[in-house]
Each structure stands twice: as C-alpha cells, then as structure tokens.
C-alpha cells in the first residue's frame, strides 16, 4: 500500500474497533454498572484479580516482542526510540517494577493482596486473554501482533471510566486509583515527553502496511486480532459479574 492507502486502512480499522468496544465494553453491563456505582465491589475485585495477572504478563510480552521484531525496528529506526521507551516505561515508571507497582497500589485499595493478584491463578475466563496474547506475541507475524495492538487505544478511555467510578462511587482517592489514572494518560496522549501508546501503535501498523509486511503465521487478519481482544475482555467482565470475589 502507499502511505495514503495505509493510513486510510488504519483509520478505518481503529474506527471499527472503537465501535465494537463501545458496544461490548463501554455499554456492556459491567462497565455500565461500574460507572453508575451499582457494580458490587466483590465483582470489581474478581475482575481486577484476573486483570492484574494479565497486566503483568502483557508487559513482559512487550519486552519479548522487542527481540522478536527487532529487525523491523532496525529497518525503521525512526520508530525505535518511541518503541523502546514504551517498553522501558512499563518496567521502570514511576520506579521499578514499573506498572506492576501501581497495579498493586490499586489492588490494595480494592482489598486484594499481592499474593492474590500475582501468585494465585486467574479464573479460566480471566485467563483466556493472557493465553491469546501469548499466542500472538510469540507465534504471530508482525501484522497480526500490531493488528492486536489496535485494541490498546481503547484502554485509555476504559481506564478513565474506571478511575472516575472508583473515586466517585467506591471511596478510593485519586492516588489509590493510580493504575487507571496512569493508563488513561499513557494509552492516549503524549506524557512526560513520551508518545502515547495508541498513536505509536497507529504509526507502526501504518508502516507495516506501507512496506507490505502482511504475511500471516496464524491466519488471522488485523481486524480479527483486534476484535478478539475486546471479546476476551468482555468475557472476563461477564465472568466477574457471575463469580464475585470477596477478600
């Protein structure tokens, strides 16, 4: 594709993904009840317990992808600084161990211990998104991986909703909701001189298309890769409603 065609493809894919996310996540029962303060706290705990382990694992997988797809970033050196900065930020900001630290701060505010979040297995429905990501990160082609990354931009909007709900309805302070306030910023906009994760992923996917790197290893097209992430997050949320977790 030329640059105009690639940008149009990327913009349309993101538009379709956001509509899918709006239907299944933003207007789904879990997030609707959370925003209104009607979601029982044990349901929020179940979700965050499962999500926490996924969050830690996907940060590690991002580091793996640096090695697996390094030749692409060497050839597209202008993308390398922002990509490596994204990986480093997740591991060291605000201080090591990075996003795991802020994850545990919000977990504690929700009544979850480090052992509960990181050492106990996730539920089967909560585990599905982690296993899918591992498959794409380790075995997928570069177009399949950055098709999946289209989903990441939705996390900024989602995190903002979580942060506002926790502070408004569940008695948490802004500091205690730090996992969500930090991601609301990191996934959408430039922050601390760093490009937002969503805009960076758009640039990378567009460059992949411009260079014709569209071979598939798993047989998934980019839309499937992105939409499946939304579907698996919805599965985790619905499971949390059905199986509350009381500390």
C-alpha positions as CSV (number, residue, x, y, z in Angstrom):
1,X,0.0,0.0,0.0
2,X,1.1,3.6,-0.5
3,X,1.0,5.9,2.6
4,X,-2.4,7.3,1.8
5,X,-4.0,3.8,1.4
6,X,-2.3,2.5,4.5
7,X,-3.4,5.5,6.7
8,X,-7.0,5.1,5.4
9,X,-6.9,1.4,6.3
10,X,-5.6,2.0,9.7
11,X,-8.0,4.8,10.4
12,X,-11.0,2.6,9.4
13,X,-9.8,-0.3,11.4
14,X,-9.5,1.9,14.5
15,X,-12.9,3.3,13.9
16,X,-14.5,-0.2,13.6
17,X,-12.6,-1.4,16.7
18,X,-13.8,1.6,18.8
19,X,-17.4,0.9,17.7
20,X,-17.1,-2.8,18.7
21,X,-15.5,-1.7,22.0
22,X,-18.3,0.8,22.6
23,X,-21.0,-1.9,22.1
24,X,-19.3,-4.8,24.1
25,X,-17.3,-3.0,26.8
26,X,-18.4,0.6,27.3
27,X,-22.1,-0.1,27.1
28,X,-21.8,-3.6,28.4
29,X,-23.3,-4.5,31.8
30,X,-20.0,-4.5,33.8
31,X,-18.9,-1.0,32.8
32,X,-22.4,0.4,32.9
33,X,-22.9,-0.7,36.5
34,X,-19.4,0.4,37.5
35,X,-19.9,3.9,36.1
36,X,-23.2,4.1,38.0
37,X,-21.8,2.8,41.2
38,X,-24.1,-0.3,41.1
39,X,-21.4,-2.9,40.5
40,X,-20.9,-4.9,43.7
41,X,-17.3,-4.4,45.0
42,X,-16.7,-8.2,45.0
43,X,-17.3,-8.2,41.2
44,X,-14.8,-5.4,40.8
45,X,-12.3,-7.4,42.9
46,X,-12.8,-10.5,40.7
47,X,-12.1,-8.6,37.6
48,X,-9.1,-6.8,38.9
49,X,-7.7,-10.0,40.3
50,X,-7.8,-11.6,36.9
51,X,-6.8,-8.4,35.1
52,X,-3.8,-7.9,37.3
53,X,-2.1,-11.1,36.3
54,X,-2.8,-10.3,32.6
55,X,-1.4,-6.8,33.0
56,X,1.9,-8.1,34.4
57,X,2.2,-10.8,31.7
58,X,1.5,-8.5,28.8
59,X,4.2,-6.0,29.9
60,X,6.7,-8.9,29.8
61,X,5.4,-10.0,26.4
62,X,6.0,-6.4,25.1
63,X,9.6,-6.9,26.1
64,X,9.7,-10.2,24.2
65,X,8.3,-8.5,21.1
66,X,11.3,-6.1,21.1
67,X,13.5,-9.1,20.4
68,X,11.2,-11.0,18.0
69,X,10.5,-8.0,15.8
70,X,13.8,-6.1,16.2
71,X,14.8,-6.4,12.5
72,X,11.7,-4.3,11.6
73,X,12.6,-1.6,14.0
74,X,16.2,-1.6,12.9
75,X,15.0,-1.0,9.4
76,X,12.6,1.6,10.6
77,X,15.0,3.3,13.0
78,X,12.8,6.4,13.4
79,X,10.3,4.2,15.3
80,X,12.8,2.5,17.5
81,X,13.2,5.3,20.2
82,X,9.5,5.6,20.9
83,X,9.0,1.8,20.9
84,X,11.9,1.1,23.3
85,X,10.7,4.0,25.5
86,X,7.2,2.4,25.7
87,X,8.7,-0.9,26.9
88,X,11.0,0.8,29.4
89,X,8.3,3.0,30.8
90,X,6.2,0.0,31.6
91,X,9.1,-1.6,33.5
92,X,10.6,1.4,35.4
93,X,7.9,4.1,35.7
94,X,7.3,5.6,38.3
95,X,10.1,3.3,39.6
96,X,10.9,-0.4,39.3
97,X,9.0,-2.7,38.9
98,X,7.1,-0.1,36.9
99,X,3.4,-0.6,36.1
100,X,3.4,-3.6,38.5
101,X,3.9,-1.2,41.3
102,X,1.0,0.9,40.5
103,X,-1.1,-2.2,39.8
104,X,-0.5,-3.4,43.3
105,X,-1.3,0.0,44.9
106,X,-4.8,0.0,43.3
107,X,-5.2,-3.7,44.1
108,X,-4.5,-3.0,47.8
109,X,-7.1,-0.2,47.8
110,X,-9.6,-2.8,46.4
111,X,-8.8,-5.2,49.2
112,X,-6.5,-7.5,47.2
113,X,-3.1,-8.6,48.3
114,X,0.0,-9.0,46.1
115,X,-0.2,-12.8,46.6
116,X,-3.9,-12.9,45.5
117,X,-3.1,-10.9,42.3
118,X,0.2,-12.3,41.2
119,X,0.6,-15.7,42.8
120,X,-2.9,-17.2,42.6
121,X,-4.1,-18.5,39.2
122,X,-6.6,-16.4,37.3
123,X,-10.1,-17.9,36.6
124,X,-10.5,-19.8,33.4
125,X,-12.4,-17.0,31.8
126,X,-10.0,-14.4,33.1
127,X,-7.0,-16.4,31.8
128,X,-8.2,-16.5,28.2
129,X,-7.0,-13.0,27.2
130,X,-3.5,-13.8,28.6
131,X,-3.2,-17.1,26.7
132,X,-4.4,-15.4,23.5
133,X,-1.9,-12.6,23.8
134,X,0.9,-15.1,24.4
135,X,0.0,-16.9,21.2
136,X,0.0,-13.7,19.1
137,X,3.2,-12.3,20.7
138,X,5.2,-15.5,20.4
139,X,3.8,-17.1,17.3
140,X,2.1,-14.4,15.3
141,X,3.5,-12.3,12.4
142,X,4.2,-8.6,12.8
143,X,0.9,-7.7,11.1
144,X,-1.0,-10.0,13.4
145,X,0.7,-8.5,16.5
146,X,0.1,-4.9,15.6
147,X,-3.4,-5.7,14.5
148,X,-3.9,-6.9,18.1
149,X,-2.3,-3.7,19.4
150,X,-5.2,-1.7,17.8
151,X,-7.1,-2.6,21.0
152,X,-4.6,-0.8,23.2
153,X,-6.0,2.6,22.4
154,X,-9.4,1.7,24.0
155,X,-7.7,1.1,27.3
156,X,-7.2,4.8,27.8
157,X,-10.9,5.6,27.6
158,X,-11.7,2.5,29.7
159,X,-9.2,3.4,32.4
160,X,-10.6,6.9,32.6
161,X,-14.1,5.4,33.3
162,X,-12.6,3.1,36.0
163,X,-10.8,5.9,37.7
164,X,-13.8,8.2,37.8
165,X,-16.0,5.4,39.1
166,X,-13.6,4.3,41.8
167,X,-13.2,7.9,43.1
168,X,-16.9,8.9,42.8
169,X,-18.6,5.7,44.0
170,X,-16.2,3.4,45.7
171,X,-14.3,5.6,48.1
172,X,-10.9,5.5,46.5
173,X,-8.6,8.5,46.3
174,X,-7.0,9.6,43.0
175,X,-3.7,8.2,44.4
176,X,-5.3,4.8,45.1
177,X,-6.8,4.7,41.6
178,X,-3.3,5.3,40.2
179,X,-3.3,2.2,37.9
180,X,-6.2,3.6,36.0
181,X,-5.3,7.3,36.1
182,X,-1.8,6.4,34.7
183,X,-3.2,4.3,31.9
184,X,-5.8,6.9,30.9
185,X,-2.8,9.1,30.1
186,X,-0.3,6.6,28.8
187,X,-2.5,4.9,26.2
188,X,-3.9,8.1,24.6
189,X,-1.7,11.1,24.8
190,X,1.9,12.3,24.9
191,X,3.1,12.4,28.5
192,X,6.4,13.2,30.1
193,X,7.8,13.8,26.6
194,X,6.7,10.3,25.5
195,X,4.3,9.5,22.7
196,X,1.0,7.9,23.8
197,X,0.9,4.2,23.2
198,X,-2.2,4.4,20.9
199,X,-0.7,7.0,18.5
200,X,2.6,5.0,18.4
201,X,0.8,1.8,17.5
202,X,-1.1,3.5,14.7
203,X,2.3,4.7,13.2
204,X,3.8,1.2,13.4
205,X,0.8,-0.5,11.8
206,X,0.7,2.0,9.0
207,X,4.4,1.5,8.3
208,X,3.9,-2.3,8.3
209,X,1.3,-1.9,5.7
210,X,3.3,0.5,3.6
211,X,6.1,-2.0,3.4
212,X,3.9,-4.9,2.5
213,X,4.7,-6.9,5.6
214,X,1.3,-8.6,5.6
215,X,2.2,-12.3,5.7
216,X,0.3,-14.2,8.4
217,X,1.6,-17.0,10.6
218,X,-1.6,-17.8,12.4
219,X,-4.1,-17.0,9.6
220,X,-5.6,-14.0,11.4
221,X,-6.3,-10.7,9.8
222,X,-5.7,-7.5,11.8
223,X,-9.5,-6.9,12.4
224,X,-9.8,-10.4,13.9
225,X,-6.8,-9.8,16.1
226,X,-8.1,-6.5,17.4
227,X,-11.8,-7.6,17.9
228,X,-10.8,-10.8,19.7
229,X,-9.1,-8.7,22.4
230,X,-12.4,-6.8,23.0
231,X,-14.3,-10.1,23.1
232,X,-12.0,-11.7,25.6
233,X,-12.1,-8.6,27.9
234,X,-15.9,-8.8,27.7
235,X,-15.6,-12.5,28.7
236,X,-13.5,-11.5,31.7
237,X,-16.0,-8.8,32.8
238,X,-19.0,-11.1,32.4
239,X,-17.3,-13.8,34.5
240,X,-16.6,-11.2,37.2
241,X,-20.3,-10.4,37.4
242,X,-21.2,-14.1,37.7
243,X,-18.4,-15.0,40.1
244,X,-17.7,-12.3,42.6
245,X,-14.5,-12.4,44.7
246,X,-14.7,-11.5,48.3
247,X,-11.4,-11.0,50.1
